[in-house]
Amino acid sequence: MKDKVNNEVKHREPWRVFAQTMLNRAAKEYLEVFFLVRFMLFSLKVRDGKLKEIIATNHVDGTVRPQILERDVNPKYYKLIENFESEKSIPVVLNTSFNDKGKPIVLTPQDAIRTFFSTGLDAIAIGNFR
């Protein structure tokens, strides 16, 4: 997944670090040290037994740059991750900025659609529409 995102979506170097969003209730299970990190500002060590489980989101040194999500902060995003967890048994998803290399971050639906068609994304969701 890292290679797909770097090569087909972000068009960037393979060594770049990704971030992830994990459900608050699962953070202690995945991280050696836990504190509420809402904005992907810190790199934290993943527990050894969990490294392979979230290989698409961790860095080569075994760290992650998590956004730890509480249900009341963003209920729709929380539900999306719960749905992913019900399918894959993993309460963590890859989280990266929505932009192509050298382009500004997507701000409008028009930007989102343009970026979707110029990258290798599989799907796009805007509001309640896919």
C-alpha positions as CSV (number, residue, x, y, z in Angstrom):
1,M,0.0,0.0,0.0
2,K,2.9,2.4,0.7
3,D,4.3,1.8,-2.7
4,K,0.8,2.3,-4.4
5,V,0.2,5.6,-2.5
6,N,3.7,6.9,-3.2
7,N,3.9,5.9,-6.8
8,E,0.3,6.2,-8.1
9,V,-1.3,8.8,-5.9
10,K,1.2,11.1,-4.3
11,H,4.0,10.7,-7.0
12,R,6.7,11.1,-4.4
13,E,9.8,9.4,-2.9
14,P,9.3,6.1,-1.2
15,W,11.0,7.2,2.1
16,R,8.3,9.7,3.0
17,V,6.6,9.1,6.3
18,F,2.8,8.4,6.4
19,A,0.5,9.2,9.2
20,Q,-2.5,7.2,10.3
21,T,-5.7,7.6,12.2
22,M,-6.4,5.2,15.0
23,L,-9.4,4.9,17.3
24,N,-8.8,6.3,20.7
25,R,-9.9,3.0,22.4
26,A,-7.2,1.1,20.5
27,A,-4.2,3.4,20.8
28,K,-2.9,1.8,24.0
29,E,-3.0,-1.6,22.3
30,Y,-0.9,-0.3,19.3
31,L,1.5,2.3,20.9
32,E,4.2,1.8,23.5
33,V,3.6,5.2,25.0
34,F,0.1,6.7,24.7
35,F,-1.2,10.2,25.0
36,L,-3.9,11.9,23.0
37,V,-2.4,13.1,19.8
38,R,-5.1,14.8,17.6
39,F,-3.0,16.3,14.8
40,M,-0.2,13.9,13.8
41,L,2.5,16.1,15.4
42,F,4.5,13.3,17.2
43,S,6.2,10.1,16.2
44,L,5.4,7.3,18.6
45,K,6.8,3.8,18.8
46,V,4.5,0.9,17.8
47,R,4.4,-2.2,20.0
48,D,6.5,-5.0,18.6
49,G,3.5,-7.3,18.3
50,K,1.6,-4.8,16.2
51,L,4.2,-3.7,13.6
52,K,3.2,-6.2,10.9
53,E,-0.5,-5.6,11.5
54,I,-0.2,-1.9,10.5
55,I,2.7,-2.2,8.1
56,A,1.1,0.1,5.5
57,T,1.2,3.0,8.0
58,N,4.3,2.6,10.0
59,H,7.8,4.0,9.2
60,V,10.9,1.8,8.8
61,D,12.0,2.6,12.3
62,G,8.8,1.2,13.8
63,T,7.2,4.5,14.6
64,V,4.0,6.1,13.5
65,R,2.7,9.6,13.4
66,P,-0.8,9.0,14.7
67,Q,-4.0,11.0,14.8
68,I,-5.9,9.5,17.7
69,L,-9.5,9.9,17.0
70,E,-12.3,10.3,19.6
71,R,-15.9,9.5,18.5
72,D,-17.3,12.9,19.5
73,V,-14.6,14.8,17.5
74,N,-15.6,13.3,14.1
75,P,-18.4,10.7,14.3
76,K,-18.5,9.9,10.6
77,Y,-14.8,9.3,10.3
78,Y,-14.9,7.3,13.5
79,K,-17.6,5.1,12.0
80,L,-15.7,4.7,8.8
81,I,-12.7,3.3,10.8
82,E,-15.0,1.1,12.8
83,N,-16.4,-0.3,9.5
84,F,-12.8,-0.9,8.3
85,E,-12.1,-2.6,11.6
86,S,-15.2,-4.9,11.2
87,E,-13.8,-6.1,7.9
88,K,-10.0,-6.2,8.6
89,S,-9.9,-6.4,12.5
90,I,-7.6,-3.3,12.4
91,P,-8.8,0.0,13.9
92,V,-6.2,2.0,12.1
93,V,-6.2,3.6,8.6
94,L,-3.6,5.3,6.6
95,N,-4.0,9.1,6.6
96,T,-2.2,11.5,4.3
97,S,-2.8,14.9,2.9
98,F,-5.1,15.0,-0.1
99,N,-2.9,16.4,-2.8
100,D,-0.5,15.4,-5.5
101,K,3.2,16.1,-5.5
102,G,3.9,19.8,-5.9
103,K,0.2,20.7,-5.6
104,P,-1.7,22.5,-2.8
105,I,-3.9,20.5,-0.5
106,V,-7.4,20.0,-1.8
107,L,-9.9,22.6,-0.6
108,T,-12.9,22.3,-2.8
109,P,-15.0,19.5,-4.4
110,Q,-13.6,20.7,-7.8
111,D,-10.0,20.3,-6.4
112,A,-11.0,16.8,-5.1
113,I,-12.4,15.6,-8.4
114,R,-9.4,17.0,-10.4
115,T,-7.0,15.3,-8.0
116,F,-8.9,12.1,-8.2
117,F,-8.7,11.9,-12.0
118,S,-5.0,12.9,-12.1
119,T,-3.9,10.3,-9.6
120,G,-4.3,6.5,-9.0
121,L,-7.0,6.8,-6.4
122,D,-9.5,3.9,-6.4
123,A,-12.5,6.0,-5.1
124,I,-13.4,9.4,-3.8
125,A,-16.0,10.3,-1.2
126,I,-17.3,13.9,-0.8
127,G,-19.8,14.3,2.0
128,N,-22.3,11.4,1.7
129,F,-21.4,10.7,-1.9
130,R,-19.0,8.2,-3.3
